[in-house]
Each structure stands twice: as structure tokens, then as C-alpha cells.
């Protein structure tokens, strides 16, 4: 009988719970068993009972994560010593039922062509809301989690249905989701799409760089856009950080082939009114616009259907002139401008939504958006922003700053650059970093500065400040310095060709005999074998690899690997609220964690044990009324027990770390002969990689680091004897 079988299975499970609990779950979900029609041949007749799914054990993994944070602090780098606010935001009320029809209905019904016509025919000014992407990328170092976006998404869907779009994906959010927030960027897109079915979604696509910092094979960019469209993306804003036309066209073609709306974006730098800055003149931008139109809209019938194309303007409010600039653009004929909700606007973010709505009310530019609803929306983000206090730019930046007209640091980079500088020990020298940014830009030939070109300039600026180098000294010593990897790869041509060409003789001195890429970098890359990559991932992580996982691995192989290893150890941390994720619970704090609909964990943090001889602490919890504990290695205590020697600057053969960071790769072995300029190891800190080259020829006498070693500035890497 079924009851006897259950009894036998339970007896069996006592001997091997890891194997038999999944087996028992298969038995209990089998229709034949549930109908009570089994006999002694049941197991023989149902071999699928042995297709065992591994136990997720999500609850214990989450306890391990919470214990780890309680002992060691946040797993994501914290640039500012500030605690998340203890106040929870109030979610404004949302009416029952489906949200009202929005512009996405036009897009789904009439396609990109009809959508563009509707935009041009629209009376009044349309707005794109950047709060879900660029606003927090600019103000909060891209650290806003899906958890907090999902809570306000239904309110936006119900009350802002007449937005042109919500920008909620792409740019830095893709890798930061995995790298620092330990969550899947595709899951964010899927969940927000379900909550906001009526408003078009918009993403930032870095042309041939997709959502990365390098070029990819053409088929990878096309596949990425296809998968993004399938997961709910509508509008692809395509740009290239150098305004390099071949890279832009590749991204535009990929987004168009996926069925998305293509927004070709021209990136602006310099000052067209300054006669001394004629590299990027008004004529340059007009010619670039002409080329984009000619290259992309090459069929005569497209010209017939697009007598006028919509104009969409984006800016950051770093200097404080954003609202005035966007109103002036609208008066001059712009169809759409970018804004962020008031409490997430201003400074390095976008201009204020409420200000634009109020200023345009009662005019031909009327947005049709309720100012009262903007206030409710803003109140949610004002309180939520407090939870992200450790990343808030206001910790160091108290107002807008007009020095952006001199250093030309993009708003989207400003706070990330500052936090990166902080992590490298340059937090008290940020004024010097900003000045060095302008000098680094000149060294590189005066670039259009958008990701990834802005990152290259920023990496070089920090390198100069870290090593106390002036522009003249960098130019003079270019053939012997160990430049950041991003700078070297840019000069090799890995992201395209800048307007006016590469700076010489600086380029030749840095590269020496290194290879150079001619033309569009991705054109010479072999196609990515997605089937082989999927098989490789299945072998590493099991059969439940999705097409989205494959794309994540294609874009960021190492970051994806670390993300999967993290979730394998710590479970679905995206279920935790943000305060718990960042700071962990306080002793005696009780809270709930919803793993999925209908499955909630009730947890109480009980106690933190003393340090044992193995450098571990036992952390005690109550989980659903039962006592649980986890052992956590105290990394701070272990670090204090281990002293890493410093490189002595007056000893020629001692090679020290030029910046704090993690060792990505050691390229030499003990006893190996090395030549001057030969790569010794690669360091990484906050997305900046640097190759440490040998300053002399000799033999590697001793290596003091290994892969994944964490170093401070000047920590000894290795010794070379001549």
C-alpha cells in the first residue's frame, strides 16, 4: 500500500538525507502514488523517481549570508562610513485592477514605425523617467536593488502611464547587479515587466560594446538584443563612447533586428561656442547626424514614412542648469527630455521631474502628468534613498558643481569615480583626481567621454594621482610606466577609433611592440559558439541554465562565475530587504523573508559567538521557531593575524602594488627570467584593472601573492634579482 511504501521510504531516508529527500519528493508528487494505485513494482516501473533535483536548502544558505554580514560587514564594497536609515518607505496606494493604457500599447499595436509617428504627433512634452536606472547610477553608485524598484513599480504603472518610457536597464546596471548586488539582471527586467505592462521600457546599449566595457563578436551583440527584447525591453538607446560610426551601426542593426525601437544617440563633449575648442564643432555634430540617418535609413520608403524623426535629449544636472536646458530644448523642438523624480534628481542625476511638470503646466509643452502624484512618487524615493546612505553622493558632494565645465566628468561617472578613488585610498585627493581627469583627457587626445571611454580617462587620472605623476611626466616616461589595462587596450584600438585619431607619440611609446586593431574591433572577432558555452555552463552549474544565463556569461564570464558561486554558497539574497542585505540583522531582531509566494521564513538573530582557534565565530538564529547556527570565518580577525610585507622603495628589485586591489592573475613563476616591461601580474579594484610590469630585467626570486590575494597600496608582490 501507499502508506507502507511511505514508511519504507522514510526509513531509507534516515541513512542518506541528501539523496533520499529529493527521491521522497519525487514519490510524493507522482500521480500513480497519489492515486493509491501502487504495488511492489512501483519503483521499478518509475525510473524517473531517481531523477533527483539537488536540495536548494535556501534557508540555511541565507542564514549563512546573514551571519557572514554580521561578522564581516557588507559583501558589497562600502565607500562611505554611513549606516542605512532605519526608516522604511511608505508605498503610496495603488488602485485595484489593470493599469491604464500607455504608450506601450501603441508600440505593441503599430510597431516601431507607428510608435515614432505617434511620438511626433503628440501634443505637449513627453518625459522619460530615469529614476529606475541612470538616476541611481549617478547618485547612488548604481546600487539600487530590484527589491526596492519592484515596490514602487505598480504605482508608476498606474499613475505615469503617459510617460514616453521608463529607463530601467542597461548601462552599468547589468554588471553591477551581479558584481555588487548579487542578483540576476534578467530577473529584474522580467519582474518589472510583469509589474509595469503599460509603459515602454528603455535601456542603454553601448553600441558594439553591448552592456560591457569591450567589444564582443557581432553575433553576441545581436543575440543580446534578441534576448533583451524577449524579456520585455522595448527601446534601445544606442551610442558609442567615441561616436565611432561603425560601432554605433552594429548596435543599431542588432536592436532593430530584434524588433526593438532604435534610438541612435550622439554623445556630446566640449563647447561648440568656444572657438578654441574646434575638434568637436557644431559642424562635426551635424555631419555625424547626417551620417547616422543616411546609414540607417537607406531605403526610400523609410524616408517617405519618416519625414521627421523624434528628437530625444538627455543630460545630467551636475552644474545645476539641467531644468533650464531641457525647457530650452523643448522650446527648440525636442519631443522628449529625460528627468528623474524630484528626490532622485539634481546634481549628477537628471533634472527634476516635478520642476519640468510644473514649469510646462498650462503651456504648449504640458506633460499631462499630475504634480500630486510626482510628490507621492518622490516621497517614496526620499525615504528609500536613506537606506542607500553608504553609497549616496551627498556624503561628499553637497551641491551641484560647475567645475564639470572644466573637467568634463560625465554625471553618470562622477559618483562612481569618487567611490572608486575612495577604495584606492584617494578619497582625500578627489580634487586632485578631478584636475588629473582633465589632464588625462588631453593625454588621450581629447575624447568623447561616455562609458567606456570615460572609464579609461578616469583610470588614467587615478593612476596619475596614485603615482604622483604630472601630464608631462607621463608623456616623458610613457615607455616604462605600467598603465591601467583599459588605457593600453584603448590605445591598441580595442574600443574603436577616436575622432581625429590616436595621440602620438604617446600611443607608440605606451604600446611599443603590442599589436594594434585596425578598423572596427568586433569585425575581426570569431562568432561566439552559444551551444558550446551553454554546455560548458551546464557542466559547471547543472541543467537549469537559461538563455539569459548564457548571455550573462557571454558578456561577463568572470563576473557571472563569481555570481553563480556566490548564490551557490549564500542562496537567493535578493529576497532580503535592503537593510538586511547591506548591514545584516541586529541581535534580537526579528524579521521575515519571503522566498516565494506562500513560502516565508521567520527569523530571529540570537547571538554572536567568540572567535575560535580556527578564526571562526558561531552565529545563532531562530528559524521558524527552531534553533539554527552557522560557523563564519572572521576575515577581519584573520587579516589582523596575517601581516603582509611592504615593498621598500629604495630596494630596486622589490615590486609593490601600485594600488589597493585583488590579484586577478600572476603571470610569472619563481625562478623565471623576466625582461624589463614584461607583465608580472594583474590587479583589479572597482572594475579597474592594472597590469604590473617589471621595471627591470632579472630573475623572480620570490612571489608573495597568489590569485585572489587582497592587497593594500605598496604591498610586496614579488622580488626580482638582477
Residue pairs with C-beta under 8 A, 6 or more apart in sequence:
1 36
1 38
2 33
2 36
2 38
5 27
5 33
5 38
5 42
6 27
9 20
9 23
9 24
9 27
10 24
12 20
13 20
13 21
13 23
13 24
18 55
19 52
21 55
22 52
22 53
22 54
22 55
23 49
23 50
23 52
25 53
26 48
26 49
26 50
26 51
26 52
27 33
27 49
28 34
30 46
30 49
32 38
32 42
32 46
33 42
43 49
54 542
56 571
57 571
58 571
58 572
58 595
59 571
59 595
59 601
59 623
59 624
60 571
60 628
60 630
61 569
61 570
61 571
62 570
62 571
62 572
62 573
62 575
62 576
62 593
62 601
63 603
63 619
63 621
63 623
63 628
63 630
64 569
64 570
64 571
64 630
64 632
65 75
65 569
65 570
65 571
65 573
65 576
66 576
66 580
66 584
66 585
66 603
66 605
66 619
66 621
67 584
67 619
67 621
67 630
67 632
68 75
68 570
68 632
69 75
69 580
69 581
69 582
69 583
69 584
70 584
70 585
70 605
70 608
70 619
70 632
71 608
71 617
71 619
71 632
71 633
71 634
72 632
72 634
72 635
72 636
73 636
74 390
74 582
74 583
75 182
75 566
76 143
76 180
76 181
76 182
76 582
77 180
77 419
77 423
77 686
78 390
78 391
78 582
79 141
79 390
79 391
79 395
79 418
79 419
79 422
79 423
79 427
80 389
80 390
80 391
80 392
80 395
80 396
80 419
80 422
81 390
82 389
82 390
82 392
82 395
83 389
83 390
83 583
84 386
84 387
84 388
84 389
84 390
84 578
84 579
84 582
84 583
85 383
85 386
85 387
85 389
86 579
87 383
87 386
88 383
89 148
89 151
89 379
89 380
89 381
89 382
89 383
89 384
89 387
90 379
90 380
90 383
91 151
91 152
91 155
91 380
92 155
92 376
92 377
92 379
92 380
94 154
94 155
94 158
95 158
98 197
98 198
99 154
99 157
99 158
99 161
99 196
99 197
99 198
100 158
100 161
100 198
101 161
101 198
102 157
102 161
102 162
102 163
102 198
102 199
102 200
103 115
103 118
103 119
103 161
103 162
103 163
103 164
103 165
103 199
103 200
104 197
104 198
104 199
104 200
104 234
105 198
106 114
106 115
106 118
107 114
107 115
107 200
107 234
107 261
110 117
110 118
112 256
112 259
112 260
112 261
112 262
113 305
113 306
115 200
115 261
116 261
116 306
116 309
116 310
117 305
119 126
119 164
119 310
119 335
119 336
120 308
120 309
120 310
120 335
122 335
123 364
124 360
124 364
124 365
124 366
124 367
124 368
125 330
125 334
125 335
125 336
125 337
125 356
125 360
125 365
125 366
125 367
126 162
126 163
126 164
126 335
126 336
126 337
126 367
127 163
127 164
127 336
127 337
127 338
127 339
127 353
127 356
127 357
127 367
127 369
128 163
128 164
128 165
128 166
128 167
128 202
128 312
128 314
128 336
128 337
128 338
128 339
129 156
129 160
129 163
129 165
129 166
129 167
129 339
129 340
129 341
129 353
130 167
130 338
130 339
130 340
130 349
130 350
131 166
131 340
131 341
131 344
131 377
131 381
132 149
132 166
132 167
132 168
132 192
133 167
133 168
133 169
133 170
133 171
133 173
133 203
133 204
134 167
134 171
134 204
134 338
134 340
134 349
134 350
134 412
135 340
135 341
135 344
135 345
135 349
135 350
136 142
136 143
136 144
136 344
136 388
137 171
137 172
137 173
137 412
137 416
138 316
138 347
138 348
138 349
138 350
138 393
138 411
138 412
138 414
138 415
139 344
139 347
139 348
139 349
139 385
139 392
139 393
139 415
140 385
140 388
140 391
140 392
140 393
140 415
141 391
141 393
141 415
141 416
141 419
142 171
142 172
142 173
142 176
142 180
142 416
143 176
143 180
143 181
143 388
143 391
144 384
144 388
145 181
145 183
145 574
145 578
145 581
146 177
146 181
146 183
146 187
146 188
146 191
146 192
146 574
147 574
147 576
147 577
147 578
147 581
148 384
148 387
148 578
149 168
149 188
149 192
150 191
150 192
150 195
151 380
152 377
152 380
152 381
152 384
153 192
153 195
153 196
154 195
154 196
155 376
155 377
155 380
156 163
156 166
156 196
156 199
156 377
157 195
157 196
157 197
157 198
157 199
159 370
159 373
159 376
159 377
160 166
160 199
160 369
160 373
160 377
161 198
161 199
162 367
162 368
162 369
163 199
163 200
163 369
164 200
164 312
164 336
165 199
165 200
165 201
165 202
165 234
165 235
166 196
166 199
166 200
166 201
166 202
167 201
167 202
167 203
167 204
167 237
167 338
168 188
168 189
168 192
168 201
168 202
168 203
169 185
169 188
169 189
169 201
169 202
169 203
169 204
169 228
169 233
170 203
170 204
170 205
170 211
170 237
171 203
171 204
171 206
171 211
171 412
171 451
172 412
172 416
172 451
173 185
173 188
174 185
174 211
174 555
174 556
175 185
175 211
175 212
175 555
175 556
175 559
175 687
177 183
177 184
177 185
177 188
178 184
178 185
178 552
178 556
178 559
178 560
178 562
178 563
179 556
179 559
179 562
179 563
179 687
181 574
182 563
182 566
182 567
182 570
182 573
182 574
183 573
183 574
184 548
184 552
184 563
184 574
185 552
186 227
186 231
186 546
186 548
186 551
186 552
187 574
189 201
189 228
189 231
189 232
189 233
190 231
190 232
192 201
192 232
193 201
193 231
193 232
200 234
200 235
200 261
201 232
201 233
201 234
201 235
202 233
202 234
202 235
202 236
202 237
202 263
203 228
203 233
203 235
203 236
203 237
204 211
204 237
204 239
205 211
205 225
205 236
205 237
205 238
205 239
205 251
205 254
205 255
206 212
206 239
206 240
206 241
206 251
206 451
206 452
207 238
207 239
207 240
207 241
207 244
207 247
207 248
207 250
207 251
207 252
208 215
208 216
208 218
208 221
208 240
208 246
208 247
208 248
208 250
208 251
208 496
208 520
208 521
208 522
209 215
209 216
209 240
209 241
209 247
209 452
209 495
210 216
210 220
210 221
210 224
210 251
210 555
211 224
211 555
212 555
212 556
213 451
213 452
213 455
213 486
213 687
214 452
214 489
214 494
214 495
215 247
215 494
215 495
215 496
215 520
215 521
215 522
215 525
216 224
216 522
216 525
216 528
216 554
216 555
217 522
217 525
217 526
217 527
217 528
218 250
218 254
218 522
218 523
218 525
218 527
219 527
219 528
220 528
220 554
220 555
221 250
221 251
221 254
221 522
222 253
222 254
222 257
222 258
223 528
223 530
223 551
223 554
224 254
224 551
224 554
224 555
225 236
225 251
225 254
225 255
225 257
225 258
225 260
226 257
226 258
227 547
227 548
227 551
228 236
228 258
228 260
229 258
229 259
229 260
231 548
233 260
234 260
234 261
235 260
235 261
235 263
236 251
236 255
236 258
236 260
236 261
236 262
236 263
237 263
237 265
237 312
237 314
238 248
238 251
238 252
238 255
238 262
238 263
238 264
238 265
239 248
239 251
239 264
239 265
239 266
239 267
239 450
240 247
240 248
240 251
240 267
240 496
241 267
241 447
241 448
241 449
241 450
241 451
241 452
241 453
241 454
241 495
242 447
242 448
242 453
242 495
242 496
242 497
242 498
242 499
243 266
243 267
243 288
243 448
243 499
244 495
244 496
244 497
244 498
244 520
245 288
245 291
245 292
245 295
246 496
246 519
246 520
246 523
247 495
247 496
247 520
247 521
247 522
248 264
248 292
249 295
249 296
250 520
250 522
252 262
252 264
252 296
255 261
255 262
256 262
256 296
262 296
263 312
264 292
264 296
265 314
266 285
266 288
266 289
266 292
267 448
267 449
267 450
268 280
268 285
268 448
269 280
269 408
269 447
269 448
269 449
270 277
270 279
270 280
270 408
270 446
271 277
271 405
272 280
272 281
272 282
272 285
279 446
279 499
279 500
280 448
280 499
284 499
293 309
297 303
297 306
310 335
310 336
311 333
311 334
311 335
311 336
312 334
312 335
312 336
312 337
312 338
313 326
313 329
313 334
313 336
313 337
313 338
314 337
314 338
314 350
315 322
315 325
315 326
315 338
315 350
315 351
315 411
316 322
316 348
316 349
316 350
316 410
316 411
316 412
317 323
317 345
317 346
317 347
317 348
317 349
317 350
317 351
317 352
317 400
317 411
318 347
318 348
318 400
318 401
318 404
318 409
318 411
318 414
319 400
319 401
319 402
319 404
319 405
320 346
320 399
320 400
320 402
322 346
322 350
322 351
322 352
323 351
323 352
323 355
323 356
323 359
325 351
326 334
326 337
326 338
326 339
326 351
326 356
327 356
327 359
327 360
327 365
329 337
330 337
330 360
330 365
331 365
337 351
337 356
338 350
338 351
339 345
339 350
339 351
339 352
339 353
339 356
340 349
340 350
340 351
340 352
340 353
341 353
341 354
341 374
341 377
341 378
341 381
342 352
342 353
342 354
342 355
342 374
342 375
342 378
343 378
343 379
343 381
343 382
343 385
344 378
344 381
344 385
345 351
345 352
345 353
345 354
345 355
346 352
346 400
347 393
347 394
347 397
347 399
347 400
347 401
347 411
348 393
348 397
348 411
348 412
348 414
348 415
349 411
353 369
353 374
353 377
353 378
354 371
354 374
354 375
354 378
356 367
357 367
357 369
357 371
357 374
358 371
360 366
360 367
361 367
361 371
385 392
387 578
387 579
387 582
388 578
389 395
390 582
391 415
391 419
393 414
393 415
393 418
396 418
396 427
396 430
397 414
397 415
397 418
403 434
404 411
404 414
406 438
407 434
407 435
407 437
407 438
408 437
408 438
408 441
408 449
409 417
409 434
409 437
409 449
409 454
409 458
410 449
410 450
410 451
410 454
412 450
412 451
412 454
413 449
413 451
413 454
413 455
413 458
416 686
417 433
417 437
417 458
417 462
418 427
418 430
418 433
419 686
420 458
420 462
420 685
420 686
420 687
420 688
421 427
421 429
421 430
421 433
421 462
421 465
422 430
423 660
423 685
423 686
424 462
424 466
424 659
424 660
424 661
424 685
424 686
424 688
424 713
425 466
425 659
425 660
425 712
425 713
426 432
426 433
426 462
426 465
426 466
429 465
432 465
433 461
433 462
433 465
434 461
436 460
436 461
436 462
436 464
436 465
437 457
437 458
437 461
439 461
439 464
439 470
439 471
440 457
440 458
440 460
440 461
440 464
440 471
441 447
441 449
441 457
442 471
443 460
443 471
443 474
443 475
443 503
443 506
444 456
444 457
444 460
444 487
444 490
444 498
444 503
444 506
445 498
445 500
445 501
445 502
445 503
446 500
447 453
447 456
447 457
447 498
448 498
448 499
449 457
452 486
452 495
453 490
453 495
453 498
455 486
455 687
455 688
456 484
456 486
456 487
456 490
456 495
458 688
459 484
459 486
459 487
459 688
459 690
460 474
460 483
460 484
460 487
462 659
462 688
463 469
463 483
463 484
463 487
463 658
463 659
463 690
464 470
464 471
464 474
466 658
466 659
466 713
467 481
467 658
469 477
469 481
474 481
475 506
475 509
478 506
478 509
478 510
479 509
479 510
479 512
480 676
480 677
480 695
481 510
482 658
482 690
482 691
482 692
482 693
483 510
483 690
483 691
484 688
484 689
484 690
485 682
485 689
485 690
485 691
486 688
486 689
487 510
488 510
488 511
488 514
488 691
489 495
491 502
491 506
491 507
491 510
491 511
492 511
492 514
492 515
492 516
492 517
493 502
493 516
493 517
493 518
493 521
494 517
494 521
495 521
496 520
496 521
497 519
512 677
517 524
528 554
530 550
530 554
533 550
533 553
533 554
534 545
534 550
537 545
537 549
537 550
537 553
538 545
540 561
540 564
541 549
541 564
541 568
549 560
552 560
552 563
553 560
553 561
567 573
572 595
573 581
575 593
575 594
575 595
576 593
577 591
580 591
580 593
584 605
585 591
585 603
585 605
586 605
587 605
587 606
587 607
587 608
588 604
588 605
588 606
589 604
589 605
590 602
590 603
590 604
591 603
591 604
592 600
592 601
592 602
592 603
593 600
593 601
593 603
594 600
594 601
595 601
601 623
601 624
602 623
602 624
602 625
603 621
603 622
603 623
604 621
604 622
605 619
605 620
605 621
606 620
606 621
606 622
606 627
607 619
607 620
608 617
608 619
608 620
609 617
609 618
609 619
609 620
610 617
611 617
611 634
611 637
612 618
614 633
615 633
615 634
615 637
615 638
615 641
616 631
616 632
616 633
616 634
617 631
617 632
617 634
618 629
618 630
618 631
618 632
619 629
619 630
619 631
619 632
620 627
620 628
620 629
621 627
621 628
621 629
621 630
622 628
644 704
644 711
644 712
644 715
644 716
645 704
645 715
645 716
646 656
646 714
646 715
646 716
647 654
647 655
647 656
647 657
647 714
647 715
647 716
647 717
648 654
649 656
649 714
652 695
652 696
652 722
653 696
653 698
653 701
653 719
653 720
653 721
653 722
654 716
654 719
655 680
655 692
655 694
655 695
655 716
655 717
655 718
655 719
655 720
656 713
656 714
656 715
656 716
656 717
657 683
657 692
657 711
657 712
657 713
657 714
657 715
657 717
658 683
658 690
658 692
658 713
659 683
659 685
659 688
659 690
659 713
660 685
660 711
660 712
660 713
661 683
661 684
661 685
661 688
661 690
661 710
661 711
662 683
662 684
662 685
662 708
662 709
662 710
662 711
663 681
663 682
663 683
663 705
663 706
663 707
663 708
663 709
663 710
663 711
663 717
664 681
664 682
664 683
664 684
664 689
664 707
665 681
665 682
665 707
666 680
666 681
666 703
666 705
666 706
666 707
667 679
667 680
667 681
667 682
668 674
668 678
668 680
668 681
668 700
668 703
668 718
669 700
669 703
670 700
670 701
670 702
670 703
671 699
671 700
672 699
672 700
673 697
673 698
673 699
674 680
674 694
674 697
674 698
674 699
674 700
674 720
675 694
675 697
676 694
676 695
676 696
676 697
677 693
677 694
678 693
678 694
679 691
679 692
679 693
679 694
680 692
680 693
680 694
680 717
680 718
681 691
681 692
681 705
681 717
681 718
682 689
682 690
682 691
682 692
683 689
683 690
683 692
683 711
684 690
692 717
694 720
696 720
696 722
697 722
698 720
698 721
698 722
699 720
699 721
700 718
700 719
700 720
701 718
701 719
701 720
701 721
702 718
702 719
703 717
703 718
704 715
704 716
704 717
704 718
704 719
705 711
705 715
705 717
705 718
711 717
